[in-house]
Amino acid sequence: MRTFKLLFCFALFLCGQGAALAWERPAMSKYGASYEGAEQLTVQLAHTAADNHAVLKISGINHPWDGRVFWVQVRYTPGHPERIQYVSQEKGEAERILLFLENGHGTLNIPNWRGVARAELAVSYSGRDASAAVLPEHLATDYEKQIGQAK
């Protein structure tokens, strides 16, 4: 019985270590950005300090993604730093460009929205006030809560 308890505790320890390794919170940038689209659509972005990933939160849309936070890779177009792709890859799925921005305007790609298999929703920069309200550390915490890694 004692051996079983030790094995069980060891297994729990290993599971905990695997979960902790699943999300290693990076240093976040100091400022975020906010974009808005039709109706109440809002996209909040916060890059990592390394500027290679970002957290992206979608809200204000009648869709299963309302309130969802994505961990995305940031890709700049060579020679055109104003063109940015935010690429998502869910487990078992192919990469997809979730958001494309260029000069303060862009396209949010949403699946299965209003009868369209892949809808492209226009978004544009919300302005300084809305962007100043985006707190990168809070978006990172929202992502941690969503994936069950909140501390």
Secondary structure, 3 states (H helix, E strand, C coil): CHHHHHHHHHHHHHHHHHHHHHCCCCCECCCCEEEECCCCCEEEEEEECCCCEEEEEEECCCCCCCCCEEEEEEEEECCEEEEEEEEECCCCCCCEEEEEEECCEEEEEEEEECCEEEEEEEEEECCHHHHHCCCHHHHHHHHHHHCCCCC
